[in-house]
């Protein structure tokens, strides 16, 4: 007799929606639940980098609570500048603080 024989740990995991084995399941992944923007505060900082380059950094927005990739794309197109995502920080090239502030406020974020 095995230690976990007959328990839920003895059986291979199954999908909760269709009942198939998880390896064979074709169900779409669940929709992520994001925190509403009006409950989050974004901090906008302009930093100087190497050779005098300026970068606008948005901090305070957690990746688990937001779709930072979509937000980065929107900010880049609104500012007309390049940018990147580093961890939980969004970086936009140049001093774009006022444009980023306007775009985030329009989406409902509190901005500092």
C-alpha positions as CSV (number, residue, x, y, z in Angstrom):
1,X,0.0,0.0,0.0
2,X,1.3,3.4,-1.0
3,X,1.3,6.5,1.3
4,X,-1.2,8.5,-0.7
5,X,-3.1,5.6,-2.3
6,X,-6.7,6.6,-2.9
7,X,-6.3,10.3,-2.1
8,X,-6.5,13.2,-4.4
9,X,-2.7,13.3,-4.4
10,X,-2.5,9.8,-5.8
11,X,-4.4,10.7,-9.0
12,X,-3.0,12.9,-11.8
13,X,-4.4,16.5,-11.7
14,X,-7.5,17.2,-13.7
15,X,-9.0,20.4,-15.1
16,X,-11.7,21.9,-12.9
17,X,-13.8,23.0,-15.9
18,X,-13.8,20.0,-18.3
19,X,-12.5,17.1,-16.1
20,X,-9.8,16.1,-18.6
21,X,-6.2,15.6,-17.5
22,X,-4.4,18.9,-17.2
23,X,-1.9,17.8,-19.9
24,X,-4.7,17.1,-22.4
25,X,-7.0,20.0,-21.4
26,X,-8.0,22.5,-24.2
27,X,-9.9,25.0,-22.0
28,X,-8.8,28.6,-22.4
29,X,-6.9,30.1,-19.4
30,X,-8.9,32.1,-17.0
31,X,-9.1,35.9,-17.5
32,X,-6.6,37.7,-15.2
33,X,-8.2,39.9,-12.5
34,X,-6.6,43.3,-12.3
35,X,-6.9,46.0,-9.6
36,X,-9.0,49.0,-10.8
37,X,-6.8,52.0,-11.7
38,X,-8.5,54.4,-9.3
39,X,-7.2,52.3,-6.4
40,X,-3.5,52.6,-7.5
41,X,-1.0,55.4,-7.3
42,X,1.7,55.8,-10.0
43,X,4.8,57.8,-9.2
44,X,6.5,59.6,-12.1
45,X,10.2,60.4,-11.9
46,X,12.6,61.8,-14.5
47,X,16.1,60.3,-14.1
48,X,19.3,61.2,-15.8
49,X,21.2,58.3,-17.4
50,X,24.6,58.0,-19.0
51,X,25.7,60.8,-21.3
52,X,23.0,63.1,-20.1
53,X,20.0,61.1,-21.4
54,X,16.8,61.6,-19.6
55,X,14.3,58.8,-18.9
56,X,10.8,59.1,-17.5
57,X,10.1,56.3,-15.0
58,X,6.7,55.2,-13.8
59,X,6.8,53.3,-10.5
60,X,4.2,52.0,-8.0
61,X,2.2,49.9,-10.4
62,X,2.5,46.2,-9.7
63,X,2.7,43.8,-12.6
64,X,0.2,41.4,-10.8
65,X,-2.4,44.2,-10.6
66,X,-2.0,45.6,-14.2
67,X,-1.3,44.7,-17.8
68,X,1.9,46.6,-17.9
69,X,2.7,45.6,-21.4
70,X,-0.5,47.2,-22.8
71,X,0.0,50.2,-20.6
72,X,3.6,50.6,-22.0
73,X,2.4,50.4,-25.6
74,X,-0.3,53.1,-24.9
75,X,2.2,55.4,-23.2
76,X,4.8,55.0,-26.0
77,X,2.3,55.8,-28.7
78,X,0.9,58.7,-26.7
79,X,4.4,60.2,-26.1
80,X,5.8,59.4,-29.5
81,X,8.9,57.9,-27.9
82,X,10.5,54.6,-27.2
83,X,10.3,52.8,-23.9
84,X,10.8,49.5,-22.0
85,X,9.5,47.5,-19.1
86,X,12.0,46.6,-16.4
87,X,10.4,44.5,-13.7
88,X,7.5,46.6,-12.3
89,X,8.8,49.9,-13.8
90,X,7.9,51.5,-17.1
91,X,10.6,53.6,-18.7
92,X,9.8,56.1,-21.5
93,X,12.7,57.8,-23.3
94,X,13.1,61.5,-22.7
95,X,11.4,64.0,-20.3
96,X,7.8,62.9,-21.0
97,X,6.5,63.5,-17.4
98,X,3.6,65.7,-18.3
99,X,2.4,63.6,-21.2
100,X,2.7,60.4,-19.1
101,X,0.8,62.1,-16.2
102,X,-2.0,63.2,-18.6
103,X,-2.3,59.7,-20.1
104,X,-2.3,57.9,-16.7
105,X,-4.9,60.4,-15.3
106,X,-7.1,59.8,-18.3
107,X,-7.1,56.1,-17.5
108,X,-8.0,56.7,-13.9
109,X,-4.8,56.3,-12.1
110,X,-3.8,58.5,-9.2
111,X,-0.5,60.2,-10.1
112,X,2.2,61.7,-7.9
